[in-house]
Amino acid sequence: MAIQLKQNCRYSLVVPSSMGVRITPLDRQPVHTARHYDMQVTSAETNVLNVSSSLGLPVKVLTNFVAGSPIASLIKSELAYRHIDYEGKEFDQGGPWGYRHQFNIADSGYGMRGPRVHNDRAGEVGRMLDVKDFDLDRIFGQEGVQILHVSGLIAALSPKTGEFCLELARAAKKHGTVISFDLNYRASFWENREEELSRIFAEIASISDVLIGNEEDFQLCLGVQGPEAGGKSLGSKIDSFKDMIKRVKASFPNVTLFANTLREVKSANLHNWGALSLDGEAWNVIEPREIPVLDRIGGGDGFVGGLLYGVLRGWSAERCLQFAWATGALTVTLLTDYATPADEEQVWSIWQGNARVKR
């Protein structure tokens, strides 16, 4: 693989993120009838970091906090526990109707009852992420970062965060940091902002080294024609996905590695999970195969985390994709939104389909 990483960097992986908490009904009950909940610290981007941090690589999140908030204290403690460094401005709450950290209210679904997610993001402090609050020359120049990973969730969170992600990508490019971009389309974020976000996403994609999407992200974020929804199984559409990525590559020729997850939902507890990547002219394909699902949220982030860990380790694109598939499959067996692999061997056992007890 032709991706060249900077050496002698303080951080292997850095992400911008808006931190919050997720509350989940116990025993896979639906939100509207549940009375008992579990609460965990969450963000899609720190989910990505967790694979590398669990396996010993130094990582960091750039974010905002509400000063004096017990939720902010919980977030900082959890990040420290997960070996994730953090940096961010402290905002005064401004009274009961001021800033706060986001709440994500989500059940896990069961059988043919699919999961439901309700985002409560009013007053979210992460929407105020601003490049002037961070010393980018210090972060990317003096400290050094091997990979900057940007999620479309943060890029689309607010006009401020869109420009923040764009400036981060420009600074990373200036200092020779590899840029990874997971498009992560959300219709509610894009509503009435299509022109603004299309411009931002296109520029970030144009200077990215790694570009990641799912079955529809490339189409909806970058306007590239893809396979039609419905009908045939994803496995039978592999050639159509390849054609789509070829079109993306023609529009964004500076990207070295393209990756695309493939997911078919058979029930809330059972998915078909696959992936493909394009490294230069070489394709790698993992045909969708069945995986059990305890909680699907974070599976895509686990995939990205595994992919970038492989890139950081200098593996081949094929090996990176296999590890990514397995870290995604690991994540959905957990009640956390993120994967915490015990070691690389555990991940490779999942890839090999080896669920035998290890004594």
C-alpha positions as CSV (number, residue, x, y, z in Angstrom):
1,M,0.0,0.0,0.0
2,A,1.4,3.4,-1.0
3,I,0.3,5.4,2.1
4,Q,3.4,6.9,3.7
5,L,3.2,7.7,7.4
6,K,5.2,10.4,9.2
7,Q,7.6,9.1,11.8
8,N,8.5,10.3,15.3
9,C,5.0,11.6,15.9
10,R,3.5,11.9,19.4
11,Y,0.1,10.7,18.2
12,S,-0.7,7.8,15.8
13,L,-4.3,9.0,15.4
14,V,-6.2,12.2,16.1
15,V,-9.9,12.9,15.6
16,P,-12.2,15.9,16.1
17,S,-15.4,15.0,18.0
18,S,-18.4,16.2,20.0
19,M,-18.6,14.1,23.1
20,G,-21.8,13.1,24.8
21,V,-23.6,10.2,26.5
22,R,-25.8,7.4,25.3
23,I,-28.6,6.0,27.4
24,T,-29.8,2.5,26.5
25,P,-32.8,0.6,27.9
26,L,-31.8,-2.6,29.7
27,D,-32.7,-6.0,28.3
28,R,-33.1,-4.7,24.7
29,Q,-36.4,-3.0,25.6
30,P,-37.8,-0.1,23.4
31,V,-37.2,3.4,24.7
32,H,-40.9,4.4,24.9
33,T,-41.7,1.6,27.4
34,A,-38.4,1.2,29.3
35,R,-37.9,2.3,32.9
36,H,-34.3,1.2,33.5
37,Y,-31.3,2.5,31.4
38,D,-27.5,2.1,31.2
39,M,-25.5,5.3,30.5
40,Q,-22.2,5.4,28.6
41,V,-19.9,8.0,27.2
42,T,-20.0,8.1,23.4
43,S,-19.0,9.6,20.1
44,A,-18.6,8.0,16.8
45,E,-15.0,9.4,16.4
46,T,-13.7,8.1,19.8
47,N,-15.3,4.8,18.9
48,V,-12.8,4.8,16.0
49,L,-9.9,5.7,18.4
50,N,-10.7,2.9,20.7
51,V,-9.3,0.1,18.6
52,S,-5.9,1.7,18.4
53,S,-5.9,2.9,22.0
54,S,-6.8,-0.6,23.2
55,L,-3.9,-2.1,21.3
56,G,-1.3,0.4,22.6
57,L,-1.1,3.2,20.1
58,P,-1.2,6.9,21.3
59,V,-4.4,8.7,20.2
60,K,-6.1,12.0,20.9
61,V,-9.5,13.7,20.6
62,L,-10.1,17.4,19.9
63,T,-13.4,18.5,21.4
64,N,-15.2,21.0,23.7
65,F,-16.4,20.7,27.3
66,V,-19.0,22.4,29.5
67,A,-17.1,23.8,32.5
68,G,-18.1,22.4,35.8
69,S,-20.5,19.8,34.3
70,P,-20.7,16.4,35.9
71,I,-21.2,14.9,32.4
72,A,-18.0,16.6,31.3
73,S,-16.2,15.1,34.3
74,L,-17.6,11.7,33.4
75,I,-16.4,12.1,29.8
76,K,-12.9,13.0,30.9
77,S,-12.7,10.1,33.3
78,E,-13.9,7.7,30.7
79,L,-11.5,8.9,28.0
80,A,-8.6,8.6,30.5
81,Y,-9.8,5.1,31.3
82,R,-9.7,4.2,27.6
83,H,-6.2,5.7,27.2
84,I,-7.5,8.5,24.9
85,D,-5.8,11.9,25.4
86,Y,-8.1,14.9,25.0
87,E,-7.8,18.6,24.3
88,G,-10.6,21.2,24.2
89,K,-12.0,24.5,25.3
90,E,-14.1,24.8,28.4
91,F,-17.4,26.7,27.9
92,D,-19.4,28.2,30.7
93,Q,-22.8,26.6,30.7
94,G,-24.6,29.9,30.7
95,G,-27.5,28.8,32.9
96,P,-30.0,25.9,32.6
97,W,-30.7,26.8,29.0
98,G,-27.1,27.1,27.9
99,Y,-24.5,24.7,26.6
100,R,-24.5,20.9,27.4
101,H,-23.2,17.7,26.1
102,Q,-25.4,15.7,23.7
103,F,-27.7,12.9,24.7
104,N,-28.1,9.9,22.4
105,I,-31.2,7.8,23.4
106,A,-31.1,4.5,21.7
107,D,-32.4,1.0,22.1
108,S,-30.8,-2.2,20.6
109,G,-33.9,-3.6,19.0
110,Y,-34.8,-7.3,19.1
111,G,-35.7,-9.8,16.3
112,M,-37.9,-8.0,13.8
113,R,-38.2,-4.9,16.0
114,G,-35.4,-2.7,14.7
115,P,-33.3,-0.3,16.9
116,R,-34.5,3.2,17.2
117,V,-32.2,6.2,17.9
118,H,-33.3,9.6,19.2
119,N,-30.6,12.4,19.1
120,D,-31.1,15.1,21.7
121,R,-28.5,17.7,20.6
122,A,-30.0,21.1,21.6
123,G,-27.3,23.4,23.0
124,E,-24.6,20.9,22.2
125,V,-21.2,22.3,23.1
126,G,-19.5,20.4,20.3
127,R,-21.3,22.5,17.7
128,M,-19.0,25.3,18.8
129,L,-15.8,23.7,17.7
130,D,-13.6,26.4,16.3
131,V,-10.2,26.3,14.8
132,K,-9.1,29.4,16.7
133,D,-9.3,27.4,20.0
134,F,-6.6,24.9,18.9
135,D,-2.9,25.4,18.0
136,L,-2.8,23.4,14.8
137,D,0.9,24.1,14.2
138,R,1.7,22.6,17.6
139,I,-0.6,19.6,17.1
140,F,0.5,18.7,13.6
141,G,3.9,20.3,13.4
142,Q,5.6,20.1,16.8
143,E,3.8,17.1,18.3
144,G,3.1,15.3,15.1
145,V,0.2,13.2,14.0
146,Q,0.4,10.2,11.7
147,I,-3.3,10.1,10.7
148,L,-6.1,12.7,11.1
149,H,-9.5,11.0,10.9
150,V,-12.5,13.2,10.1
151,S,-16.1,12.0,10.3
152,G,-18.9,13.4,8.2
153,L,-21.0,13.5,11.4
154,I,-18.8,16.2,12.8
155,A,-18.3,18.0,9.5
156,A,-22.1,18.3,9.2
157,L,-22.9,19.1,12.8
158,S,-22.9,22.9,12.3
159,P,-21.5,25.5,10.0
160,K,-18.7,26.0,12.6
161,T,-17.7,22.4,12.8
162,G,-17.7,22.1,9.0
163,E,-15.2,24.8,8.7
164,F,-13.3,23.4,11.7
165,C,-12.9,20.0,10.0
166,L,-11.9,21.7,6.7
167,E,-9.1,23.7,8.5
168,L,-7.9,20.6,10.3
169,A,-7.6,18.7,7.0
170,R,-5.7,21.6,5.4
171,A,-3.3,21.8,8.4
172,A,-2.8,18.1,8.4
173,K,-2.0,18.2,4.6
174,K,0.4,21.0,5.2
175,H,2.4,19.0,7.8
176,G,2.4,15.7,5.9
177,T,-0.2,13.9,8.0
178,V,-2.3,11.2,6.4
179,I,-6.0,12.2,6.2
180,S,-8.8,9.7,6.6
181,F,-12.4,10.7,5.9
182,D,-15.5,8.6,6.7
183,L,-18.4,10.3,4.9
184,N,-21.0,9.2,7.5
185,Y,-24.1,10.7,5.9
186,R,-27.0,11.7,8.1
187,A,-30.1,13.1,6.3
188,S,-31.2,15.2,9.3
189,F,-27.9,17.0,9.4
190,W,-27.9,17.8,5.6
191,E,-31.5,19.1,5.4
192,N,-31.5,22.6,3.8
193,R,-27.6,22.6,3.8
194,E,-26.9,20.6,0.7
195,E,-24.9,23.2,-1.1
196,E,-22.8,24.2,1.9
197,L,-22.0,20.6,2.9
198,S,-21.4,19.4,-0.6
199,R,-18.6,22.0,-0.9
200,I,-17.0,21.1,2.4
201,F,-17.2,17.3,1.9
202,A,-15.8,17.6,-1.7
203,E,-12.8,19.6,-0.5
204,I,-12.0,17.3,2.4
205,A,-12.4,14.3,0.1
206,S,-10.1,15.9,-2.5
207,I,-7.1,16.0,0.0
208,S,-7.8,12.7,1.7
209,D,-5.7,9.6,1.5
210,V,-8.3,7.2,2.8
211,L,-12.0,7.6,1.9
212,I,-14.6,5.4,3.6
213,G,-18.4,5.0,3.1
214,N,-21.2,2.5,3.3
215,E,-23.9,1.4,0.8
216,E,-25.1,5.0,0.2
217,D,-22.6,7.5,1.6
218,F,-20.7,8.1,-1.6
219,Q,-23.9,8.7,-3.5
220,L,-25.5,11.1,-1.0
221,C,-22.4,13.0,0.2
222,L,-20.4,13.2,-3.1
223,G,-23.2,12.9,-5.7
224,V,-21.7,9.8,-7.3
225,Q,-24.1,7.4,-8.9
226,G,-24.2,4.0,-7.1
227,P,-26.3,0.8,-7.0
228,E,-30.0,1.1,-6.8
229,A,-31.6,0.4,-3.4
230,G,-33.5,-2.7,-2.7
231,G,-33.9,-5.8,-4.9
232,K,-30.9,-8.0,-5.1
233,S,-28.7,-9.0,-2.2
234,L,-25.6,-6.9,-1.5
235,G,-23.4,-9.8,-2.4
236,S,-24.8,-9.8,-5.9
237,K,-24.2,-6.1,-6.2
238,I,-20.4,-6.2,-5.7
239,D,-19.6,-5.2,-9.3
240,S,-22.0,-2.3,-9.0
241,F,-20.2,-1.1,-5.9
242,K,-16.9,-1.4,-7.7
243,D,-18.2,0.7,-10.5
244,M,-19.3,3.3,-8.0
245,I,-15.9,3.5,-6.4
246,K,-14.2,3.8,-9.8
247,R,-16.4,6.8,-10.4
248,V,-15.4,8.2,-7.0
249,K,-11.8,7.6,-7.8
250,A,-12.1,9.5,-11.1
251,S,-13.4,12.5,-9.2
252,F,-10.9,12.2,-6.3
253,P,-7.7,10.9,-7.8
254,N,-5.5,11.8,-4.8
255,V,-7.2,9.2,-2.6
256,T,-5.0,6.1,-2.1
257,L,-7.3,3.7,-0.3
258,F,-11.1,3.5,-0.7
259,A,-13.2,1.3,1.6
260,N,-16.9,0.5,1.6
261,T,-18.8,-1.5,4.2
262,L,-21.7,-3.8,3.2
263,R,-24.5,-4.6,5.6
264,E,-27.7,-6.5,5.1
265,V,-30.1,-6.6,8.1
266,K,-31.8,-9.9,8.4
267,S,-33.1,-9.1,12.0
268,A,-31.9,-6.9,14.8
269,N,-29.9,-9.9,16.0
270,L,-28.5,-11.2,12.7
271,H,-26.7,-9.3,9.9
272,N,-24.8,-10.1,6.8
273,W,-21.6,-8.2,7.1
274,G,-19.1,-7.6,4.2
275,A,-16.7,-5.0,2.8
276,L,-14.6,-4.1,-0.1
277,S,-11.6,-1.8,-0.7
278,L,-9.6,-0.4,-3.6
279,D,-5.9,0.1,-3.2
280,G,-4.5,1.7,-6.3
281,E,-5.8,-0.7,-8.9
282,A,-6.1,-3.7,-6.6
283,W,-9.5,-4.8,-5.3
284,N,-10.1,-6.6,-2.0
285,V,-13.6,-8.1,-1.4
286,I,-15.1,-9.7,1.7
287,E,-18.4,-11.3,0.6
288,P,-21.2,-10.6,3.2
289,R,-21.5,-13.4,5.8
290,E,-23.6,-13.8,8.8
291,I,-22.7,-12.3,12.1
292,P,-24.7,-12.3,15.4
293,V,-25.6,-8.8,16.7
294,L,-26.1,-7.8,20.3
295,D,-26.1,-4.1,19.6
296,R,-25.5,-2.8,16.1
297,I,-24.5,0.8,17.1
298,G,-20.8,1.5,16.5
299,G,-20.2,-1.4,14.1
300,G,-19.2,0.9,11.3
301,D,-17.0,2.9,13.6
302,G,-15.3,-0.4,14.7
303,F,-14.7,-1.2,11.1
304,V,-13.0,2.2,10.5
305,G,-11.0,1.8,13.7
306,G,-9.7,-1.6,12.6
307,L,-8.9,-0.3,9.1
308,L,-6.8,2.6,10.4
309,Y,-5.0,0.4,12.9
310,G,-3.9,-1.8,10.0
311,V,-2.7,1.3,8.1
312,L,-0.8,2.4,11.1
313,R,0.8,-1.0,11.4
314,G,1.8,-0.9,7.8
315,W,-0.2,-3.9,6.7
316,S,-1.3,-4.7,3.2
317,A,-4.7,-3.3,2.1
318,E,-6.1,-6.9,2.1
319,R,-5.0,-7.5,5.7
320,C,-6.3,-4.0,6.8
321,L,-9.8,-4.9,5.3
322,Q,-9.9,-8.3,7.1
323,F,-9.0,-6.7,10.4
324,A,-11.5,-4.0,9.9
325,W,-14.3,-6.5,9.1
326,A,-13.4,-8.4,12.3
327,T,-13.3,-5.3,14.6
328,G,-16.7,-4.3,13.2
329,A,-18.0,-7.8,13.9
330,L,-16.5,-7.6,17.4
331,T,-18.1,-4.2,18.2
332,V,-21.7,-5.5,17.6
333,T,-21.2,-8.3,20.2
334,L,-20.7,-5.6,22.9
335,L,-23.0,-3.3,24.8
336,T,-20.5,-0.4,24.3
337,D,-20.5,1.5,21.1
338,Y,-16.8,0.8,20.7
339,A,-14.6,-2.2,20.4
340,T,-12.0,-2.9,23.1
341,P,-10.0,-5.9,21.7
342,A,-8.0,-7.7,24.2
343,D,-5.2,-8.2,21.7
344,E,-4.7,-8.7,17.9
345,E,-5.2,-12.4,18.3
346,Q,-8.8,-12.0,19.5
347,V,-9.6,-10.0,16.4
348,W,-7.9,-12.5,14.0
349,S,-9.8,-15.3,15.7
350,I,-13.1,-13.5,14.8
351,W,-11.9,-13.2,11.2
352,Q,-11.1,-16.9,11.1
353,G,-14.5,-17.8,12.6
354,N,-12.8,-19.4,15.6
355,A,-15.0,-19.0,18.7
356,R,-13.4,-21.8,20.7
357,V,-12.6,-21.0,24.3
358,K,-9.1,-19.7,25.0
359,R,-7.6,-21.0,28.2
